[in-house]
Amino acid sequence: MDTTSSKSMMTRLRDFFSGENSSQPDLSGEFDPATSDRENKRSHELKDMSSFEDMQKKEGAFDSMDRGVQTVPLDQIIGSVGRYQDFDEHFQFKHHAPSERFNSILSAMRTGKALPPVKLYQIKDEYYVLDGNHRVAAAKKLHHDEILATIIEFIPSSETLDNLLYREKMAFCDRTGLPRTISLTEVGQYSQLTSQIQEHYVYLKKESPEITFAAAARDWYRTIYQPFCSIIKRGNIVGNFSGRTVADLYVYISVGHWKRQRTAKYGIGLGKLIPRTMEEFREHMTSLNEVEYPEMKRGITAFVLMNVKGKQEHKVIEKLFELEEVLEIHSVHGDIDLLVKVGLTRDLLSSDAEIISNFVHEKMRQLNGVVTTKTLIPGFSRIK
């Protein structure tokens, strides 16, 4: 991003926090019924699946990296490497009826049969099928949320702002082991986060010499970055900075407050929650009691539908039963094998979705014999 744009943001942030700018979020994009109708019509028109080769050339993505086996959200699989003309954008067959092979895969998925991971090529946050088009099509037809895949990532080389930011983000995540959830809009800012993690790593190493940099990064993310971002979100200030993210504001405020010791009149209640050092902030956040934040102490209930390998079902049940958070396990007949009820504790340091996702991925999906999982979160409940 050019220097003028960066300075503009810094000036606007300083004005906002000092009370010199009372501007409201830009609401000039008024609703246009005619435009909405045209967009709805276009959304129902048949669209071709994206071609990997076309995107590869556009992004200059020819250097690759093996990312191993991961779970991939199905809605991020948007194209194919060699068969993009055979399917539409929803992975439905365009020119012929589903084949016998597709129907057999569909049947296998319905019964929970274990299938090998598909093979995907990745460019930024989008995926293209190298091998497994029928499996992806079947999983989408069954409304699955994700699929197991072996991934080769192709790194974009064209010098656009988006690509510069993406490469910085990728380098940051590879260095720290953190998920790709921190999105910044200015080049050079991920280094500020890496510096904070390094400082936190040195601090934790004094008490736990065996701690790794990756473990320190996870602790920073959970006990510093996430609670700080929660405070920013509660302040409802992101809308005043069009095109900026919560992470952008985190960098600006935290670096100014802790590294540069900048004095600012925060008009959104941040001052009393931000001590003068990062570690003091962490200690304060982790010591918050139930009286101060009672809504953070309510339990989270979730139901996990699991398909497992038949011969290992009893072993999976035993392993699940050992987990304190697992409240009930039911072996059922039908499209799924196990129905599991879990009870988790909400806290200030993570969103409900992150708490559930982390538990399912780290404690349940890793069990030997688990094929697929699908998580249901109650919106309203009545219990006798």
N, C-alpha and C positions, 0 to 999 in steps of 0.2 A: 504494500500500500504506500502511496506517495506521502512525503513528509507533511504536506499541507493538510491532507486528510487526517493524519495522526494528530497534528497539533490542534486541529479543530475539535477532535474528540476530547483531548485533554482539557482544552479551554472550557468546553461545555460541561464536562464532569466537575471541574473546579467551581464553575458558576452555580451548578445545580446544588452541590453539597454545601456551598456557602450561603445559599438562599438568594443568590443574585439572579437566578433564572427560574421563573415559575411557569415555564412553558409546559404544556401538556403534550401527550403523545399525539403524533400526526394522524388525524382521523379523516384526512382529505379523500381517502379512497372510498367514496360512497358506493353503496350497492346499486348496481344497474341491472334491472330485471332482464333487459334485452341481452346484455352481455352474458348473464347467467344462463339464459336459455341456450345461447349459442354454444357456451362451454359444455353444458349438459349434453347437447346433441353431439358434439365432437367426441365426448367421452364414451358415447355408445357406438361410435363408428369402429369398424374393425381396423385394428392397427397391427402392423408387422412387429414381430419380435426383434429386439435389438441384435445387431451383428457385432460379435467380438472383434472381428477384423477391422470393421469400420471405426470402432471406438479406440482400438489399439493405435491405428494410424493417427487419429485425431489427437490423442493424448501423447503420442510418441512413447508409448509404454512397451518397451522391448526388453529391458532388464527385468529379471524375475527373481523371486524369492520363495522358497518352499515354506508354507505356513503350517504344514502338518494337517492333522485331523481336527476339525472344529465343528461345532453346531452353528448352522447358518439360518437366519430368518428367511423363510420362503419368499417373502415379499421383496427381498433384495436380490433375488435371482431373476434377472430381467431378460436374459438372452441366451444364445447358444453359440458355440464355436463353429460348428459345421452345419447345423440343421435349423438355422433361424428362419428359413423359408417354409418349413413344414408346420410350424406352430404360430399361433397369434400371440399377442402380448400377455395373454392369460395362460399360456401353455396348453391351449386347446388345439386339436388337430384342425388344420385349415382345409385340406383338399381331400381327405378321405376319412372313413370311419375309424375309430380306435381299433388297433390291431389285436390279435389274440395275445401277443406278448404283453401289451398294455393291460388287457383285462386280467391276465394272470398276476401281474404285479399289483394291480388294484386289489385283487382278491387276497394276495399275500399280506398286503398292508392292513387290510381290514381285520385279518386274523392275528395280527401282531407278529408275523414271521419276520425274523431278522434278515435284513438285506444289507449288502455291502455298501459302504459310503459311496456317494456319487463323487465325480471328479469335477472341480470347478476352477475356472480362471477368474481372478479378481482384478478389477481396476478401480481403485479408490473404494467406494462403499457399494459397488455393484458387482454382481457375479454372473458368469456365463458358463453354461454347461458344456464340458468337454466330453464326459461320459455319464449317462444316466438321465437323458431327456425324459424317458418314459417314467422313471421313478419320481422325478420332479413333477411331471404332469399329474401323476397319480396322487402324490402328496398334496398338491394344490387342489385337486378335485375333492379330496377328503377333508379339505380345510385344515390341514395340519399347520402348525405355526412355524416349524423349523425342520431341518433335515441334517443328517450327519454327512460331512463332506471332507474330502482331501482337497486342499487348496494350494494353488500356485498363484502368488500375487505378482502382477506386472506393475512396475513403478512408472508413473507418468513423468516424462522428462521435459515436456514443453513448458516454457517459462511464463506461465500465467499466474496470477495471484492465487487462484484456487489451488494450483499444483504446488506452488511454493509453500503455502500453508499446510497442504496435505503432507508433503514430505517432512516438514518440521513436526507435524503431529505424529506421523509414523515413527520418526526417529525418537521422539519423546516417549511414545508408548513402548517401543522396543527396548529403550534404555531402562524404563521403570517397571515394565510389566503390567502397567495399568490399562484398563479397557479404554477404547477410543471414544470416550464420552465427553472429554474436555475439548470444546471447539472454540478457538480464538480467531479473530478476524484481522489481526495485525501481525505482520512478519516480525520475528525476533522475540516474541513474548513467551514462547515455550521455554526459553532458556531461563526466564525468571522463575518459572515453576520448578525447573530442574535444580536451580540454586537453592530454593526453599527446601526441597527434598534432601539435598545434600547436607544442608544445615541441620535438618531434623535427624538425618542418619547419624551425624556426628554426635548429636545430643543423646540419642537412644543408645549408641554404642558405649557410652560411659557406664550405663546401667546394665546393658546386655552385650558384652563384647562379641558374642557369636551372631548377632543379628546381621542379616544381609541388607544390601541396598534395596532390593525388591521388597523385602518385608517392611523396611522403613517407608518406602513409597506407599505401600498399602495402608500403613498406619496414618501417614500424612493425609491421604485421600479420605480416609474414614473419620479421622478425629479433628482435622483442620479444614481441609478444602470443602467437604460436604456441609458441615455445620455453618461455615462462613457463608456459603452460597444460599443456605436455607434462610439466613438472616437477610441477605440481599433480596431474595424473592419476597419475603414478608414485607419488605420496605416498598414494594411495588414501584421500583424506579427503572427497571429495564425498559419499559415502554417509552420512556422519555429519550431513549437513544436508539433511533431506528437503525437496524442492521447490526446492532451489537448484541452480544450474548452475556449471560450471567458470568461466564468465565472471564470475559473481557473486564467486567467491573470488579471481579475478584482480584485480578492482577493489578489493576489500577489502585484499588483501595488498599489491599494488603501490602503491596510493595511500598506505596507511599507512607503507610502507617508504621510498618515494621522496619523497612530497610532505610528509607529516607527520613524517617521520623517527621513526616510532614504533618503540620497541625491543620485540621480542617473542622469546620462546624457542620457535622453531619446532622441534617435536619430530619432524618428518618429513624432515629432511635438507635443508630449503630454505635455511637460513642460509648455508651455504658456497657456494651457487650464486647468491645474490642480492647483488651489490655495492650500495653505498649510493646510486648514481645509475642512472638508466635507461640512459644511454649507456654506462656501464661494463658494465652487464649485457649490452647488445647486443654490445659488443666481445668480451666473454668468450664469449658463445655462438657468435659467428661464428669464433672462433679455436680452438674445441675440436678436438682432433686425433683421429686414428684410434685411438690407444691408449686414450683416455678413453671413447670411444663407438664401439667397433668395429662394433656392430650397425647403426649409422647409415650405414655406408659400403658396405653390400652393395647390389648393383644390383637394380633392379626391372625385370622383363620383362613386357611387355604385348603383346597382339595386337589390332590395330584392324581391324575389318571395315568397308569403305567402299563406298558407292555413289556414283558420279560421273556427270556428264553425258558421254554417249558421245563427243562431238566433242572433249572436253577431257581425256580420260583420259590421253593421253600427256603433256600439259602438267602435269597433277597429279602424275604419276609423277616427272617431272623435278624439280618443286619439292620433293616429298617426299624424293627422293634427296639433295638438297642439305642436308637437316637432319642434323646430326651424330648425333642420337639414333636416327634410323631405321636399323635394321640390315639389314632385308630388305623387299623389295616384290615381291608376286606378283600378276599379273593372272590372275584365275580365272574359270571359268564357273559359272553357277548364280545363286543369289539375291543374291550380292554381286559387286562388280567387282574390288576390290582387297583383298588380305590383307597387312597391314603389321605387321612385328615391330619393336618399339621397345625400347630399353634406356635406362633412366633411373637416376639416382643418388639413393639415399635419403639424407636428412639429418635433423638434429634439428629443423629449422625448419618442417617440413610433414609431414602424414600421407601415407602412400603414395597414398591415394585422391586427396588434393588435388594431389599432384605429377602423377599421371597425368591427372586431370581438367584441370588447368591447361594441360598440354602439348597434350592433344588439342584442347581448345577454342581455345587461342591460336595454336598452330602448324599444326594440321591442318584443323580445321573452317573456318578463315578462308580457306583456299585457294579461289580462284575455280574453280567447277565441282564442288565437293563437295556432295552432296545429303544423305546421312546417314552417321553413324558409329555403331558399336557396339563397345565395348571388352571384351575378355576378359582376365582376370588368372589365370594358372596357380596352382592350389592345390598341386599336386605335379608334379614333372617328373623324367624320366629321359632323359638325352641320351647317345647313343653317341659 
